[in-house]
Amino acid sequence: MLGENHSLVHEFPEMKDKIAELAKTDDSFASDMKTYDNLDKEIRKLELKDSPIDDGSMHQLKHDRSELKDSLHARLIA
């Protein structure tokens, strides 16, 4: 769905306390989460404007977001 929110708390609501804890205590997690949130906002903004970039660029943004989400999730379940 276009413009859908993919924030970590939205994606993993059962882990919201751990997300908040790591965001405060782990600088690397906090930095990656900020990058993830910025990518998500950029993708949503572009989707709501009918993706005014080429498909390859949009695919790369979504790929980068997915890679970061996987990395962040791995740290959440560790």
PyMOL Python script that loads the backbone (N, CA, C, O; Angstrom):
from pymol import cmd

cmd.read_pdbstr("""\
ATOM      1  N   MET A   1       0.842  -1.176   0.000  1.00  0.00           N
ATOM      2  CA  MET A   1       0.000   0.000   0.000  1.00  0.00           C
ATOM      3  C   MET A   1       0.890   1.243   0.000  1.00  0.00           C
ATOM      4  O   MET A   1       1.870   1.311   0.741  1.00  0.00           O
ATOM      5  N   LEU A   2       0.554   2.196  -0.810  1.00  0.00           N
ATOM      6  CA  LEU A   2       1.358   3.406  -0.920  1.00  0.00           C
ATOM      7  C   LEU A   2       1.219   4.280   0.315  1.00  0.00           C
ATOM      8  O   LEU A   2       0.132   4.430   0.873  1.00  0.00           O
ATOM      9  N   GLY A   3       2.330   4.848   0.726  1.00  0.00           N
ATOM     10  CA  GLY A   3       2.319   5.777   1.844  1.00  0.00           C
ATOM     11  C   GLY A   3       2.174   5.121   3.204  1.00  0.00           C
ATOM     12  O   GLY A   3       1.914   5.804   4.195  1.00  0.00           O
ATOM     13  N   GLU A   4       2.338   3.810   3.268  1.00  0.00           N
ATOM     14  CA  GLU A   4       2.174   3.081   4.525  1.00  0.00           C
ATOM     15  C   GLU A   4       3.340   3.350   5.475  1.00  0.00           C
ATOM     16  O   GLU A   4       4.494   3.433   5.056  1.00  0.00           O
ATOM     17  N   ASN A   5       3.016   3.483   6.755  1.00  0.00           N
ATOM     18  CA  ASN A   5       4.013   3.726   7.790  1.00  0.00           C
ATOM     19  C   ASN A   5       4.738   2.425   8.125  1.00  0.00           C
ATOM     20  O   ASN A   5       4.105   1.421   8.450  1.00  0.00           O
ATOM     21  N   HIS A   6       6.069   2.447   8.044  1.00  0.00           N
ATOM     22  CA  HIS A   6       6.878   1.275   8.370  1.00  0.00           C
ATOM     23  C   HIS A   6       7.810   1.548   9.544  1.00  0.00           C
ATOM     24  O   HIS A   6       8.887   0.958   9.623  1.00  0.00           O
ATOM     25  N   SER A   7       7.416   2.429  10.454  1.00  0.00           N
ATOM     26  CA  SER A   7       8.268   2.695  11.618  1.00  0.00           C
ATOM     27  C   SER A   7       8.489   1.395  12.384  1.00  0.00           C
ATOM     28  O   SER A   7       7.672   0.477  12.308  1.00  0.00           O
ATOM     29  N   LEU A   8       9.597   1.317  13.123  1.00  0.00           N
ATOM     30  CA  LEU A   8       9.899   0.092  13.859  1.00  0.00           C
ATOM     31  C   LEU A   8       8.798  -0.268  14.850  1.00  0.00           C
ATOM     32  O   LEU A   8       8.435  -1.438  14.974  1.00  0.00           O
ATOM     33  N   VAL A   9       8.271   0.714  15.547  1.00  0.00           N
ATOM     34  CA  VAL A   9       7.204   0.440  16.520  1.00  0.00           C
ATOM     35  C   VAL A   9       5.952  -0.059  15.809  1.00  0.00           C
ATOM     36  O   VAL A   9       5.224  -0.896  16.343  1.00  0.00           O
ATOM     37  N   HIS A  10       5.701   0.447  14.613  1.00  0.00           N
ATOM     38  CA  HIS A  10       4.555  -0.015  13.828  1.00  0.00           C
ATOM     39  C   HIS A  10       4.798  -1.443  13.321  1.00  0.00           C
ATOM     40  O   HIS A  10       3.884  -2.267  13.324  1.00  0.00           O
ATOM     41  N   GLU A  11       6.010  -1.727  12.894  1.00  0.00           N
ATOM     42  CA  GLU A  11       6.352  -3.045  12.365  1.00  0.00           C
ATOM     43  C   GLU A  11       6.452  -4.105  13.466  1.00  0.00           C
ATOM     44  O   GLU A  11       6.077  -5.259  13.260  1.00  0.00           O
ATOM     45  N   PHE A  12       6.963  -3.702  14.639  1.00  0.00           N
ATOM     46  CA  PHE A  12       7.180  -4.637  15.744  1.00  0.00           C
ATOM     47  C   PHE A  12       6.572  -4.090  17.039  1.00  0.00           C
ATOM     48  O   PHE A  12       7.310  -3.791  17.978  1.00  0.00           O
ATOM     49  N   PRO A  13       5.245  -3.953  17.110  1.00  0.00           N
ATOM     50  CA  PRO A  13       4.623  -3.338  18.288  1.00  0.00           C
ATOM     51  C   PRO A  13       4.904  -4.099  19.584  1.00  0.00           C
ATOM     52  O   PRO A  13       4.933  -3.508  20.663  1.00  0.00           O
ATOM     53  N   GLU A  14       5.110  -5.404  19.471  1.00  0.00           N
ATOM     54  CA  GLU A  14       5.388  -6.201  20.665  1.00  0.00           C
ATOM     55  C   GLU A  14       6.773  -5.916  21.247  1.00  0.00           C
ATOM     56  O   GLU A  14       7.079  -6.344  22.360  1.00  0.00           O
ATOM     57  N   MET A  15       7.604  -5.201  20.502  1.00  0.00           N
ATOM     58  CA  MET A  15       8.968  -4.898  20.944  1.00  0.00           C
ATOM     59  C   MET A  15       9.168  -3.415  21.241  1.00  0.00           C
ATOM     60  O   MET A  15      10.305  -2.947  21.304  1.00  0.00           O
ATOM     61  N   LYS A  16       8.081  -2.672  21.425  1.00  0.00           N
ATOM     62  CA  LYS A  16       8.208  -1.221  21.583  1.00  0.00           C
ATOM     63  C   LYS A  16       9.064  -0.837  22.783  1.00  0.00           C
ATOM     64  O   LYS A  16       9.805   0.143  22.716  1.00  0.00           O
ATOM     65  N   ASP A  17       8.978  -1.588  23.882  1.00  0.00           N
ATOM     66  CA  ASP A  17       9.798  -1.266  25.055  1.00  0.00           C
ATOM     67  C   ASP A  17      11.283  -1.492  24.775  1.00  0.00           C
ATOM     68  O   ASP A  17      12.124  -0.685  25.171  1.00  0.00           O
ATOM     69  N   LYS A  18      11.601  -2.590  24.092  1.00  0.00           N
ATOM     70  CA  LYS A  18      13.003  -2.882  23.756  1.00  0.00           C
ATOM     71  C   LYS A  18      13.527  -1.859  22.747  1.00  0.00           C
ATOM     72  O   LYS A  18      14.686  -1.453  22.830  1.00  0.00           O
ATOM     73  N   ILE A  19      12.698  -1.442  21.806  1.00  0.00           N
ATOM     74  CA  ILE A  19      13.094  -0.415  20.837  1.00  0.00           C
ATOM     75  C   ILE A  19      13.449   0.867  21.573  1.00  0.00           C
ATOM     76  O   ILE A  19      14.486   1.474  21.304  1.00  0.00           O
ATOM     77  N   ALA A  20      12.596   1.278  22.496  1.00  0.00           N
ATOM     78  CA  ALA A  20      12.848   2.506  23.263  1.00  0.00           C
ATOM     79  C   ALA A  20      14.115   2.379  24.101  1.00  0.00           C
ATOM     80  O   ALA A  20      14.901   3.322  24.189  1.00  0.00           O
ATOM     81  N   GLU A  21      14.313   1.213  24.719  1.00  0.00           N
ATOM     82  CA  GLU A  21      15.503   0.990  25.549  1.00  0.00           C
ATOM     83  C   GLU A  21      16.781   1.074  24.716  1.00  0.00           C
ATOM     84  O   GLU A  21      17.723   1.775  25.086  1.00  0.00           O
ATOM     85  N   LEU A  22      16.811   0.354  23.587  1.00  0.00           N
ATOM     86  CA  LEU A  22      18.009   0.363  22.746  1.00  0.00           C
ATOM     87  C   LEU A  22      18.252   1.734  22.125  1.00  0.00           C
ATOM     88  O   LEU A  22      19.402   2.135  21.943  1.00  0.00           O
ATOM     89  N   ALA A  23      17.199   2.442  21.803  1.00  0.00           N
ATOM     90  CA  ALA A  23      17.351   3.790  21.236  1.00  0.00           C
ATOM     91  C   ALA A  23      18.039   4.722  22.230  1.00  0.00           C
ATOM     92  O   ALA A  23      18.722   5.665  21.831  1.00  0.00           O
ATOM     93  N   LYS A  24      17.858   4.457  23.525  1.00  0.00           N
ATOM     94  CA  LYS A  24      18.472   5.294  24.564  1.00  0.00           C
ATOM     95  C   LYS A  24      19.863   4.819  24.972  1.00  0.00           C
ATOM     96  O   LYS A  24      20.708   5.631  25.348  1.00  0.00           O
ATOM     97  N   THR A  25      20.108   3.508  24.900  1.00  0.00           N
ATOM     98  CA  THR A  25      21.342   2.957  25.463  1.00  0.00           C
ATOM     99  C   THR A  25      22.369   2.496  24.435  1.00  0.00           C
ATOM    100  O   THR A  25      23.525   2.266  24.791  1.00  0.00           O
ATOM    101  N   ASP A  26      21.980   2.357  23.180  1.00  0.00           N
ATOM    102  CA  ASP A  26      22.880   1.843  22.145  1.00  0.00           C
ATOM    103  C   ASP A  26      22.983   2.876  21.022  1.00  0.00           C
ATOM    104  O   ASP A  26      22.065   3.027  20.214  1.00  0.00           O
ATOM    105  N   ASP A  27      24.106   3.579  20.985  1.00  0.00           N
ATOM    106  CA  ASP A  27      24.281   4.653  20.000  1.00  0.00           C
ATOM    107  C   ASP A  27      24.190   4.150  18.566  1.00  0.00           C
ATOM    108  O   ASP A  27      23.631   4.832  17.706  1.00  0.00           O
ATOM    109  N   SER A  28      24.727   2.973  18.301  1.00  0.00           N
ATOM    110  CA  SER A  28      24.679   2.415  16.950  1.00  0.00           C
ATOM    111  C   SER A  28      23.238   2.096  16.546  1.00  0.00           C
ATOM    112  O   SER A  28      22.821   2.390  15.425  1.00  0.00           O
ATOM    113  N   PHE A  29      22.488   1.498  17.459  1.00  0.00           N
ATOM    114  CA  PHE A  29      21.075   1.198  17.194  1.00  0.00           C
ATOM    115  C   PHE A  29      20.310   2.488  16.943  1.00  0.00           C
ATOM    116  O   PHE A  29      19.526   2.577  15.998  1.00  0.00           O
ATOM    117  N   ALA A  30      20.539   3.486  17.790  1.00  0.00           N
ATOM    118  CA  ALA A  30      19.837   4.769  17.654  1.00  0.00           C
ATOM    119  C   ALA A  30      20.149   5.422  16.312  1.00  0.00           C
ATOM    120  O   ALA A  30      19.258   5.966  15.659  1.00  0.00           O
ATOM    121  N   SER A  31      21.408   5.369  15.903  1.00  0.00           N
ATOM    122  CA  SER A  31      21.807   5.965  14.624  1.00  0.00           C
ATOM    123  C   SER A  31      21.157   5.232  13.452  1.00  0.00           C
ATOM    124  O   SER A  31      20.635   5.860  12.531  1.00  0.00           O
ATOM    125  N   ASP A  32      21.194   3.903  13.492  1.00  0.00           N
ATOM    126  CA  ASP A  32      20.576   3.119  12.415  1.00  0.00           C
ATOM    127  C   ASP A  32      19.061   3.311  12.391  1.00  0.00           C
ATOM    128  O   ASP A  32      18.453   3.349  11.321  1.00  0.00           O
ATOM    129  N   MET A  33      18.455   3.430  13.566  1.00  0.00           N
ATOM    130  CA  MET A  33      17.015   3.659  13.631  1.00  0.00           C
ATOM    131  C   MET A  33      16.660   5.020  13.029  1.00  0.00           C
ATOM    132  O   MET A  33      15.650   5.150  12.337  1.00  0.00           O
ATOM    133  N   LYS A  34      17.477   6.018  13.289  1.00  0.00           N
ATOM    134  CA  LYS A  34      17.239   7.344  12.713  1.00  0.00           C
ATOM    135  C   LYS A  34      17.349   7.280  11.187  1.00  0.00           C
ATOM    136  O   LYS A  34      16.524   7.856  10.479  1.00  0.00           O
ATOM    137  N   THR A  35      18.363   6.583  10.685  1.00  0.00           N
ATOM    138  CA  THR A  35      18.522   6.422   9.238  1.00  0.00           C
ATOM    139  C   THR A  35      17.321   5.683   8.655  1.00  0.00           C
ATOM    140  O   THR A  35      16.798   6.068   7.610  1.00  0.00           O
ATOM    141  N   TYR A  36      16.885   4.620   9.331  1.00  0.00           N
ATOM    142  CA  TYR A  36      15.719   3.847   8.897  1.00  0.00           C
ATOM    143  C   TYR A  36      14.475   4.739   8.841  1.00  0.00           C
ATOM    144  O   TYR A  36      13.744   4.732   7.850  1.00  0.00           O
ATOM    145  N   ASP A  37      14.241   5.502   9.904  1.00  0.00           N
ATOM    146  CA  ASP A  37      13.071   6.390   9.947  1.00  0.00           C
ATOM    147  C   ASP A  37      13.118   7.432   8.833  1.00  0.00           C
ATOM    148  O   ASP A  37      12.095   7.738   8.221  1.00  0.00           O
ATOM    149  N   ASN A  38      14.308   7.976   8.572  1.00  0.00           N
ATOM    150  CA  ASN A  38      14.450   8.967   7.497  1.00  0.00           C
ATOM    151  C   ASN A  38      14.177   8.343   6.130  1.00  0.00           C
ATOM    152  O   ASN A  38      13.514   8.954   5.292  1.00  0.00           O
ATOM    153  N   LEU A  39      14.682   7.134   5.903  1.00  0.00           N
ATOM    154  CA  LEU A  39      14.401   6.434   4.645  1.00  0.00           C
ATOM    155  C   LEU A  39      12.906   6.177   4.498  1.00  0.00           C
ATOM    156  O   LEU A  39      12.338   6.380   3.425  1.00  0.00           O
ATOM    157  N   ASP A  40      12.272   5.731   5.575  1.00  0.00           N
ATOM    158  CA  ASP A  40      10.839   5.445   5.527  1.00  0.00           C
ATOM    159  C   ASP A  40      10.045   6.703   5.188  1.00  0.00           C
ATOM    160  O   ASP A  40       9.128   6.661   4.369  1.00  0.00           O
ATOM    161  N   LYS A  41      10.398   7.816   5.816  1.00  0.00           N
ATOM    162  CA  LYS A  41       9.700   9.079   5.533  1.00  0.00           C
ATOM    163  C   LYS A  41       9.906   9.504   4.083  1.00  0.00           C
ATOM    164  O   LYS A  41       8.971   9.964   3.428  1.00  0.00           O
ATOM    165  N   GLU A  42      11.131   9.349   3.583  1.00  0.00           N
ATOM    166  CA  GLU A  42      11.417   9.727   2.195  1.00  0.00           C
ATOM    167  C   GLU A  42      10.613   8.867   1.223  1.00  0.00           C
ATOM    168  O   GLU A  42      10.047   9.381   0.259  1.00  0.00           O
ATOM    169  N   ILE A  43      10.562   7.572   1.473  1.00  0.00           N
ATOM    170  CA  ILE A  43       9.810   6.663   0.604  1.00  0.00           C
ATOM    171  C   ILE A  43       8.324   7.005   0.624  1.00  0.00           C
ATOM    172  O   ILE A  43       7.691   7.074  -0.429  1.00  0.00           O
ATOM    173  N   ARG A  44       7.763   7.220   1.814  1.00  0.00           N
ATOM    174  CA  ARG A  44       6.337   7.574   1.903  1.00  0.00           C
ATOM    175  C   ARG A  44       6.044   8.869   1.163  1.00  0.00           C
ATOM    176  O   ARG A  44       5.048   8.970   0.447  1.00  0.00           O
ATOM    177  N   LYS A  45       6.912   9.858   1.335  1.00  0.00           N
ATOM    178  CA  LYS A  45       6.724  11.147   0.658  1.00  0.00           C
ATOM    179  C   LYS A  45       6.728  10.956  -0.858  1.00  0.00           C
ATOM    180  O   LYS A  45       5.881  11.510  -1.559  1.00  0.00           O
ATOM    181  N   LEU A  46       7.673  10.177  -1.359  1.00  0.00           N
ATOM    182  CA  LEU A  46       7.746   9.930  -2.798  1.00  0.00           C
ATOM    183  C   LEU A  46       6.529   9.149  -3.293  1.00  0.00           C
ATOM    184  O   LEU A  46       5.995   9.445  -4.362  1.00  0.00           O
ATOM    185  N   GLU A  47       6.088   8.154  -2.519  1.00  0.00           N
ATOM    186  CA  GLU A  47       4.919   7.368  -2.925  1.00  0.00           C
ATOM    187  C   GLU A  47       3.668   8.239  -3.007  1.00  0.00           C
ATOM    188  O   GLU A  47       2.857   8.084  -3.920  1.00  0.00           O
ATOM    189  N   LEU A  48       3.516   9.142  -2.065  1.00  0.00           N
ATOM    190  CA  LEU A  48       2.338  10.010  -2.066  1.00  0.00           C
ATOM    191  C   LEU A  48       2.374  11.035  -3.196  1.00  0.00           C
ATOM    192  O   LEU A  48       1.347  11.621  -3.540  1.00  0.00           O
ATOM    193  N   LYS A  49       3.557  11.250  -3.771  1.00  0.00           N
ATOM    194  CA  LYS A  49       3.694  12.147  -4.924  1.00  0.00           C
ATOM    195  C   LYS A  49       3.783  11.342  -6.219  1.00  0.00           C
ATOM    196  O   LYS A  49       4.311  11.833  -7.217  1.00  0.00           O
ATOM    197  N   ASP A  50       3.274  10.113  -6.213  1.00  0.00           N
ATOM    198  CA  ASP A  50       3.326   9.218  -7.375  1.00  0.00           C
ATOM    199  C   ASP A  50       4.747   8.895  -7.808  1.00  0.00           C
ATOM    200  O   ASP A  50       5.028   8.808  -9.003  1.00  0.00           O
ATOM    201  N   SER A  51       5.637   8.717  -6.854  1.00  0.00           N
ATOM    202  CA  SER A  51       7.019   8.274  -7.094  1.00  0.00           C
ATOM    203  C   SER A  51       7.711   9.059  -8.203  1.00  0.00           C
ATOM    204  O   SER A  51       7.971   8.512  -9.274  1.00  0.00           O
ATOM    205  N   PRO A  52       8.012  10.333  -7.960  1.00  0.00           N
ATOM    206  CA  PRO A  52       8.634  11.152  -9.005  1.00  0.00           C
ATOM    207  C   PRO A  52      10.127  10.867  -9.210  1.00  0.00           C
ATOM    208  O   PRO A  52      10.893  11.765  -9.560  1.00  0.00           O
ATOM    209  N   ILE A  53      10.531   9.613  -8.989  1.00  0.00           N
ATOM    210  CA  ILE A  53      11.896   9.182  -9.292  1.00  0.00           C
ATOM    211  C   ILE A  53      11.780   7.900 -10.102  1.00  0.00           C
ATOM    212  O   ILE A  53      10.710   7.294 -10.164  1.00  0.00           O
ATOM    213  N   ASP A  54      12.874   7.489 -10.720  1.00  0.00           N
ATOM    214  CA  ASP A  54      12.812   6.285 -11.546  1.00  0.00           C
ATOM    215  C   ASP A  54      12.648   5.038 -10.671  1.00  0.00           C
ATOM    216  O   ASP A  54      12.969   5.047  -9.482  1.00  0.00           O
ATOM    217  N   ASP A  55      12.146   3.978 -11.283  1.00  0.00           N
ATOM    218  CA  ASP A  55      11.860   2.741 -10.553  1.00  0.00           C
ATOM    219  C   ASP A  55      13.095   2.165  -9.873  1.00  0.00           C
ATOM    220  O   ASP A  55      13.010   1.658  -8.755  1.00  0.00           O
ATOM    221  N   GLY A  56      14.240   2.241 -10.540  1.00  0.00           N
ATOM    222  CA  GLY A  56      15.473   1.711  -9.965  1.00  0.00           C
ATOM    223  C   GLY A  56      15.855   2.421  -8.680  1.00  0.00           C
ATOM    224  O   GLY A  56      16.283   1.787  -7.716  1.00  0.00           O
ATOM    225  N   SER A  57      15.700   3.736  -8.667  1.00  0.00           N
ATOM    226  CA  SER A  57      16.017   4.514  -7.462  1.00  0.00           C
ATOM    227  C   SER A  57      15.049   4.191  -6.329  1.00  0.00           C
ATOM    228  O   SER A  57      15.460   4.063  -5.176  1.00  0.00           O
ATOM    229  N   MET A  58      13.766   4.058  -6.656  1.00  0.00           N
ATOM    230  CA  MET A  58      12.776   3.712  -5.633  1.00  0.00           C
ATOM    231  C   MET A  58      13.056   2.320  -5.084  1.00  0.00           C
ATOM    232  O   MET A  58      12.981   2.093  -3.876  1.00  0.00           O
ATOM    233  N   HIS A  59      13.378   1.396  -5.972  1.00  0.00           N
ATOM    234  CA  HIS A  59      13.704   0.038  -5.538  1.00  0.00           C
ATOM    235  C   HIS A  59      14.908   0.052  -4.592  1.00  0.00           C
ATOM    236  O   HIS A  59      14.913  -0.662  -3.589  1.00  0.00           O
ATOM    237  N   GLN A  60      15.916   0.850  -4.898  1.00  0.00           N
ATOM    238  CA  GLN A  60      17.110   0.926  -4.052  1.00  0.00           C
ATOM    239  C   GLN A  60      16.772   1.485  -2.672  1.00  0.00           C
ATOM    240  O   GLN A  60      17.265   0.982  -1.662  1.00  0.00           O
ATOM    241  N   LEU A  61      15.938   2.516  -2.623  1.00  0.00           N
ATOM    242  CA  LEU A  61      15.524   3.073  -1.330  1.00  0.00           C
ATOM    243  C   LEU A  61      14.798   2.017  -0.496  1.00  0.00           C
ATOM    244  O   LEU A  61      15.058   1.872   0.699  1.00  0.00           O
ATOM    245  N   LYS A  62      13.893   1.287  -1.130  1.00  0.00           N
ATOM    246  CA  LYS A  62      13.146   0.255  -0.408  1.00  0.00           C
ATOM    247  C   LYS A  62      14.059  -0.894   0.019  1.00  0.00           C
ATOM    248  O   LYS A  62      13.887  -1.462   1.098  1.00  0.00           O
ATOM    249  N   HIS A  63      15.020  -1.229  -0.821  1.00  0.00           N
ATOM    250  CA  HIS A  63      15.995  -2.266  -0.472  1.00  0.00           C
ATOM    251  C   HIS A  63      16.817  -1.837   0.747  1.00  0.00           C
ATOM    252  O   HIS A  63      17.022  -2.619   1.675  1.00  0.00           O
ATOM    253  N   ASP A  64      17.281  -0.594   0.731  1.00  0.00           N
ATOM    254  CA  ASP A  64      18.077  -0.079   1.852  1.00  0.00           C
ATOM    255  C   ASP A  64      17.260  -0.089   3.143  1.00  0.00           C
ATOM    256  O   ASP A  64      17.772  -0.448   4.203  1.00  0.00           O
ATOM    257  N   ARG A  65      15.992   0.306   3.053  1.00  0.00           N
ATOM    258  CA  ARG A  65      15.115   0.292   4.231  1.00  0.00           C
ATOM    259  C   ARG A  65      14.942  -1.137   4.744  1.00  0.00           C
ATOM    260  O   ARG A  65      14.986  -1.374   5.952  1.00  0.00           O
ATOM    261  N   SER A  66      14.750  -2.072   3.846  1.00  0.00           N
ATOM    262  CA  SER A  66      14.568  -3.466   4.229  1.00  0.00           C
ATOM    263  C   SER A  66      15.815  -4.037   4.904  1.00  0.00           C
ATOM    264  O   SER A  66      15.716  -4.743   5.907  1.00  0.00           O
ATOM    265  N   GLU A  67      16.978  -3.730   4.353  1.00  0.00           N
ATOM    266  CA  GLU A  67      18.237  -4.196   4.948  1.00  0.00           C
ATOM    267  C   GLU A  67      18.410  -3.640   6.360  1.00  0.00           C
ATOM    268  O   GLU A  67      18.806  -4.364   7.273  1.00  0.00           O
ATOM    269  N   LEU A  68      18.114  -2.363   6.532  1.00  0.00           N
ATOM    270  CA  LEU A  68      18.226  -1.748   7.857  1.00  0.00           C
ATOM    271  C   LEU A  68      17.221  -2.365   8.823  1.00  0.00           C
ATOM    272  O   LEU A  68      17.550  -2.626   9.980  1.00  0.00           O
ATOM    273  N   LYS A  69      16.005  -2.596   8.357  1.00  0.00           N
ATOM    274  CA  LYS A  69      14.984  -3.195   9.220  1.00  0.00           C
ATOM    275  C   LYS A  69      15.430  -4.577   9.681  1.00  0.00           C
ATOM    276  O   LYS A  69      15.271  -4.919  10.853  1.00  0.00           O
ATOM    277  N   ASP A  70      15.986  -5.373   8.772  1.00  0.00           N
ATOM    278  CA  ASP A  70      16.474  -6.703   9.138  1.00  0.00           C
ATOM    279  C   ASP A  70      17.588  -6.616  10.179  1.00  0.00           C
ATOM    280  O   ASP A  70      17.612  -7.393  11.134  1.00  0.00           O
ATOM    281  N   SER A  71      18.500  -5.680   9.996  1.00  0.00           N
ATOM    282  CA  SER A  71      19.606  -5.493  10.936  1.00  0.00           C
ATOM    283  C   SER A  71      19.098  -5.055  12.306  1.00  0.00           C
ATOM    284  O   SER A  71      19.537  -5.572  13.333  1.00  0.00           O
ATOM    285  N   LEU A  72      18.180  -4.108  12.315  1.00  0.00           N
ATOM    286  CA  LEU A  72      17.619  -3.627  13.578  1.00  0.00           C
ATOM    287  C   LEU A  72      16.834  -4.741  14.275  1.00  0.00           C
ATOM    288  O   LEU A  72      16.930  -4.898  15.492  1.00  0.00           O
ATOM    289  N   HIS A  73      16.070  -5.501  13.520  1.00  0.00           N
ATOM    290  CA  HIS A  73      15.297  -6.598  14.106  1.00  0.00           C
ATOM    291  C   HIS A  73      16.222  -7.650  14.715  1.00  0.00           C
ATOM    292  O   HIS A  73      15.946  -8.174  15.795  1.00  0.00           O
ATOM    293  N   ALA A  74      17.309  -7.957  14.029  1.00  0.00           N
ATOM    294  CA  ALA A  74      18.263  -8.937  14.564  1.00  0.00           C
ATOM    295  C   ALA A  74      18.802  -8.485  15.918  1.00  0.00           C
ATOM    296  O   ALA A  74      18.989  -9.303  16.819  1.00  0.00           O
ATOM    297  N   ARG A  75      19.050  -7.193  16.059  1.00  0.00           N
ATOM    298  CA  ARG A  75      19.539  -6.674  17.343  1.00  0.00           C
ATOM    299  C   ARG A  75      18.436  -6.682  18.396  1.00  0.00           C
ATOM    300  O   ARG A  75      18.718  -6.834  19.585  1.00  0.00           O
ATOM    301  N   LEU A  76      17.198  -6.520  17.979  1.00  0.00           N
ATOM    302  CA  LEU A  76      16.086  -6.553  18.933  1.00  0.00           C
ATOM    303  C   LEU A  76      15.873  -7.946  19.520  1.00  0.00           C
ATOM    304  O   LEU A  76      15.516  -8.084  20.690  1.00  0.00           O
ATOM    305  N   ILE A  77      16.089  -8.963  18.716  1.00  0.00           N
ATOM    306  CA  ILE A  77      15.839 -10.324  19.202  1.00  0.00           C
ATOM    307  C   ILE A  77      17.081 -10.976  19.796  1.00  0.00           C
ATOM    308  O   ILE A  77      17.006 -12.092  20.312  1.00  0.00           O
ATOM    309  N   ALA A  78      18.214 -10.299  19.732  1.00  0.00           N
ATOM    310  CA  ALA A  78      19.470 -10.868  20.267  1.00  0.00           C
ATOM    311  C   ALA A  78      19.447 -10.923  21.780  1.00  0.00           C
ATOM    312  O   ALA A  78      20.415 -11.370  22.396  1.00  0.00           O
TER     313      ALA A  78
END
""", "prot")
cmd.dss("prot")
cmd.show_as("cartoon", "prot")
cmd.util.cbc("prot")
cmd.orient("prot")
